[in-house]
Amino acid sequence: MLGNKLIFKNSMFLFFRTIIITIAGFLTVRELLKVLGVEEYGLFNLVFGIATLFSFLNGAMISSSQRFLSYYIEKDSLKFKDVWRSSLVLHFVIAVFVAILMYLSSGYIIEDLLNINKYLKEKSLIIYLYSIFYVFILIIQAPFSAMILAYERMKFFAMLALVDALLKLFIIYLLYCFDGNYLEIYTMLLVASAFFIFIAHFFYCYSKFNIKFDFYKTDFEVLKKMISYCLWNIFGNFAFLSKVQGLNIILNIFFGLVVNSAYAITN
């Protein structure tokens, strides 16, 4: 009976989280389009979208890490700690690799792949560089999110998602305090909000679950199993994001940024 109550409570937290995030999302899109204008809004979604394509690893790694953490949470405390350490190491290595890959490919993506006029190319490069930090933060946050989900702390998980959605909305209204360069300022503040959410994840896990950062004890057998398990998840996430962002790139090449704005609003 207690288990049923917990399932019901967690479901309600996630249900109301989804409703409020959806409403906040509609308001965010409308206000952002109003502040940035059609072209810059399309540019942001195109460039930032390509960058977040690299974060397809994030969702796959969260579900993989959560699966292993949930399995060992009651069964074997020592193995649970091994999984946690392996998850941290794996995410950090992936985050560094993706950040380097994104930086090295920035010239090709901005100069050759996308259909962007000269006036907007400098802005697009700034957005892209900020987005590297954004993706890095998302990936290293994944094991902390997996830990919270494994312990079924859905109330905190839902509250943090709401704070994230409201922060993004607040950032847009904050733009009215600035005079010009809205696109660069918005991207910078978006990265700052992502860092704030990561810090909240970090301190919650550190204070509630007594996590350790003794990387030298990493069990490479566990790490190998986690990598093997998550490969299919990564493949699925990559396929889905490639479909969405690939269409965005094709629309940009043939039709330009105005159509990218329309596609972003549709999504």
C-alpha positions as CSV (number, residue, x, y, z in Angstrom):
1,M,0.0,0.0,0.0
2,L,2.9,2.3,0.9
3,G,4.4,1.6,-2.5
4,N,1.2,2.6,-4.3
5,K,1.0,5.9,-2.4
6,L,4.6,6.7,-3.4
7,I,3.9,5.9,-7.0
8,F,0.8,8.1,-6.9
9,K,2.7,11.0,-5.3
10,N,5.6,10.8,-7.7
11,S,3.2,10.6,-10.6
12,M,1.4,13.7,-9.4
13,F,4.7,15.6,-9.0
14,L,5.7,14.7,-12.6
15,F,2.2,15.5,-14.0
16,F,2.0,19.0,-12.6
17,R,5.7,19.5,-13.6
18,T,4.8,18.7,-17.2
19,I,1.7,21.0,-17.2
20,I,3.6,24.0,-15.8
21,I,6.6,23.5,-18.0
22,T,4.4,23.4,-21.0
23,I,2.6,26.6,-20.1
24,A,6.0,28.3,-19.3
25,G,7.3,27.0,-22.7
26,F,4.5,28.7,-24.6
27,L,5.1,32.0,-22.8
28,T,8.9,31.6,-23.4
29,V,8.6,31.1,-27.1
30,R,6.2,34.0,-27.6
31,E,8.3,36.5,-25.5
32,L,11.6,35.3,-27.0
33,L,10.3,35.7,-30.6
34,K,9.1,39.2,-29.7
35,V,12.5,40.2,-28.2
36,L,14.8,38.6,-30.7
37,G,12.8,39.1,-33.9
38,V,12.2,36.4,-36.6
39,E,15.7,36.1,-38.0
40,E,17.6,36.0,-34.7
41,Y,15.1,33.6,-33.2
42,G,15.6,31.3,-36.2
43,L,19.4,31.7,-35.9
44,F,19.4,30.8,-32.2
45,N,17.3,27.7,-32.7
46,L,19.4,26.6,-35.7
47,V,22.9,27.1,-34.1
48,F,22.0,26.2,-30.5
49,G,20.0,23.2,-31.9
50,I,23.0,21.9,-33.7
51,A,25.1,22.2,-30.6
52,T,22.5,20.4,-28.4
53,L,22.5,17.6,-31.0
54,F,25.8,16.6,-29.4
55,S,23.9,16.3,-26.0
56,F,22.0,13.3,-27.3
57,L,24.3,11.4,-25.0
58,N,22.7,13.1,-22.0
59,G,19.3,11.4,-22.1
60,A,20.8,8.0,-23.0
61,M,23.4,8.2,-20.2
62,I,20.8,9.3,-17.5
63,S,18.6,6.3,-18.2
64,S,21.6,4.0,-18.3
65,S,23.1,5.3,-15.1
66,Q,19.7,5.3,-13.4
67,R,19.2,1.6,-14.4
68,F,22.4,0.5,-12.7
69,L,22.0,2.7,-9.7
70,S,18.4,1.5,-9.1
71,Y,19.5,-2.1,-9.5
72,Y,22.2,-1.9,-6.8
73,I,20.6,0.7,-4.5
74,E,19.3,-1.9,-2.0
75,K,21.0,-5.0,-3.3
76,D,24.7,-4.2,-2.9
77,S,25.9,-0.9,-1.4
78,L,29.5,-1.4,-2.5
79,K,28.5,-2.1,-6.1
80,F,26.2,1.0,-5.9
81,K,29.3,3.1,-5.0
82,D,31.2,1.5,-7.9
83,V,28.4,2.4,-10.3
84,W,28.3,6.0,-9.1
85,R,32.1,6.4,-9.5
86,S,32.0,4.8,-12.9
87,S,29.1,7.0,-14.0
88,L,31.0,10.2,-13.0
89,V,34.2,9.1,-14.8
90,L,32.3,8.1,-17.9
91,H,30.3,11.4,-18.1
92,F,33.3,13.6,-17.5
93,V,35.3,11.8,-20.3
94,I,32.3,12.1,-22.7
95,A,31.8,15.8,-21.8
96,V,35.4,16.6,-22.5
97,F,35.5,14.6,-25.7
98,V,32.2,16.3,-27.0
99,A,33.4,19.8,-26.1
100,I,36.7,19.3,-28.0
101,L,34.8,17.8,-31.0
102,M,32.4,20.7,-31.0
103,Y,35.1,23.3,-30.8
104,L,37.2,21.7,-33.6
105,S,34.1,21.4,-35.9
106,S,32.9,25.0,-35.2
107,G,34.5,26.5,-38.3
108,Y,33.0,23.9,-40.7
109,I,29.5,24.1,-39.2
110,I,29.3,27.9,-39.1
111,E,31.2,28.7,-42.3
112,D,30.3,25.8,-44.6
113,L,27.3,23.8,-43.4
114,L,24.8,26.6,-42.5
115,N,23.2,29.1,-44.8
116,I,23.9,32.3,-42.7
117,N,24.6,35.7,-44.1
118,K,27.9,37.5,-43.2
119,Y,26.3,39.9,-40.8
120,L,25.0,37.0,-38.6
121,K,28.0,34.7,-38.8
122,E,29.9,36.4,-36.0
123,K,26.8,36.2,-33.8
124,S,26.3,32.5,-34.7
125,L,29.9,31.7,-33.7
126,I,29.4,33.3,-30.3
127,I,26.2,31.4,-29.8
128,Y,27.9,28.2,-30.8
129,L,30.8,28.7,-28.4
130,Y,28.4,29.4,-25.5
131,S,26.5,26.3,-26.5
132,I,29.7,24.2,-26.0
133,F,29.6,25.1,-22.3
134,Y,25.9,24.4,-22.2
135,V,26.3,20.9,-23.5
136,F,29.3,20.2,-21.2
137,I,27.2,21.2,-18.2
138,L,24.2,19.0,-19.4
139,I,26.4,15.9,-19.8
140,I,28.2,16.2,-16.4
141,Q,24.9,16.8,-14.7
142,A,23.5,13.5,-15.9
143,P,24.9,11.2,-13.1
144,F,23.4,13.6,-10.5
145,S,20.0,13.5,-12.2
146,A,20.3,9.7,-12.4
147,M,21.0,9.5,-8.6
148,I,18.0,11.7,-7.8
149,L,15.8,9.5,-10.0
150,A,17.2,6.3,-8.5
151,Y,16.3,7.4,-5.0
152,E,12.8,8.5,-6.4
153,R,13.1,12.0,-5.1
154,M,10.5,13.2,-7.7
155,K,9.4,16.2,-5.6
156,F,12.8,17.7,-5.8
157,F,13.3,16.6,-9.4
158,A,10.0,18.2,-10.4
159,M,10.7,21.4,-8.4
160,L,14.1,21.8,-10.1
161,A,12.6,21.4,-13.6
162,L,10.0,24.1,-12.7
163,V,12.8,26.4,-11.4
164,D,14.6,25.8,-14.7
165,A,11.5,26.7,-16.8
166,L,10.8,29.8,-14.8
167,L,14.4,30.9,-14.9
168,K,14.3,30.7,-18.7
169,L,11.2,32.8,-18.8
170,F,12.7,35.3,-16.3
171,I,15.8,35.6,-18.5
172,I,13.7,36.8,-21.4
173,Y,12.1,39.5,-19.4
174,L,15.5,40.5,-18.1
175,L,16.6,41.2,-21.7
176,Y,14.4,44.3,-21.6
177,C,16.9,45.8,-19.2
178,F,19.6,45.7,-21.9
179,D,20.1,47.8,-25.0
180,G,20.9,45.6,-28.0
181,N,22.9,42.4,-28.4
182,Y,19.9,40.5,-27.1
183,L,20.9,37.2,-28.8
184,E,24.4,37.0,-27.2
185,I,23.1,38.1,-23.8
186,Y,20.3,35.6,-23.9
187,T,22.6,32.7,-24.8
188,M,25.1,33.7,-22.0
189,L,22.3,33.9,-19.4
190,L,20.9,30.6,-20.6
191,V,24.3,29.0,-20.0
192,A,24.4,30.7,-16.5
193,S,21.0,29.3,-15.6
194,A,22.1,25.8,-16.7
195,F,25.1,26.1,-14.4
196,F,22.9,27.1,-11.5
197,I,20.7,24.1,-12.1
198,F,23.8,21.9,-12.1
199,I,25.0,23.4,-8.8
200,A,21.6,22.7,-7.3
201,H,21.8,19.0,-8.4
202,F,25.4,18.8,-7.1
203,F,24.6,20.1,-3.6
204,Y,21.4,18.2,-3.2
205,C,23.2,14.9,-4.0
206,Y,26.1,15.8,-1.8
207,S,24.0,16.7,1.2
208,K,21.3,14.0,0.9
209,F,23.1,11.0,-0.4
210,N,26.6,11.5,1.0
211,I,28.3,11.0,-2.4
212,K,32.0,10.6,-2.7
213,F,34.4,11.6,-5.4
214,D,37.1,8.9,-5.0
215,F,37.7,8.4,-8.7
216,Y,40.9,6.3,-8.1
217,K,38.6,3.5,-6.9
218,T,36.8,3.2,-10.2
219,D,35.9,-0.3,-11.1
220,F,36.6,-0.7,-14.8
221,E,34.6,-3.9,-15.1
222,V,31.5,-1.9,-14.0
223,L,32.5,0.9,-16.4
224,K,32.7,-1.6,-19.3
225,K,29.2,-3.0,-18.5
226,M,27.7,0.5,-18.4
227,I,29.2,1.5,-21.7
228,S,27.9,-1.7,-23.3
229,Y,24.4,-1.2,-21.9
230,C,24.1,2.5,-22.9
231,L,25.2,2.1,-26.5
232,W,21.7,1.2,-27.8
233,N,20.2,4.1,-25.8
234,I,22.7,6.4,-27.4
235,F,21.9,5.1,-30.8
236,G,18.2,5.7,-30.3
237,N,18.6,9.2,-28.9
238,F,21.0,10.1,-31.7
239,A,18.6,8.9,-34.4
240,F,15.7,11.0,-32.9
241,L,17.8,14.2,-32.6
242,S,19.3,13.7,-36.0
243,K,15.8,13.6,-37.5
244,V,14.7,16.8,-35.8
245,Q,17.9,18.8,-36.2
246,G,18.7,17.3,-39.6
247,L,15.4,18.7,-40.9
248,N,16.3,22.0,-39.3
249,I,19.6,22.2,-41.3
250,I,17.9,21.2,-44.6
251,L,15.3,23.9,-44.1
252,N,18.0,26.4,-43.4
253,I,20.0,25.4,-46.5
254,F,17.0,25.7,-48.9
255,F,14.8,28.4,-47.2
256,G,16.7,30.4,-44.6
257,L,16.3,31.6,-41.0
258,V,12.6,32.7,-41.3
259,V,11.5,29.1,-42.0
260,N,13.8,27.9,-39.1
261,S,11.8,30.2,-36.8
262,A,8.5,28.7,-38.0
263,Y,9.9,25.2,-37.5
264,A,11.2,26.0,-34.0
265,I,7.7,27.3,-33.0
266,T,6.1,24.2,-34.4
267,N,8.4,22.0,-32.3
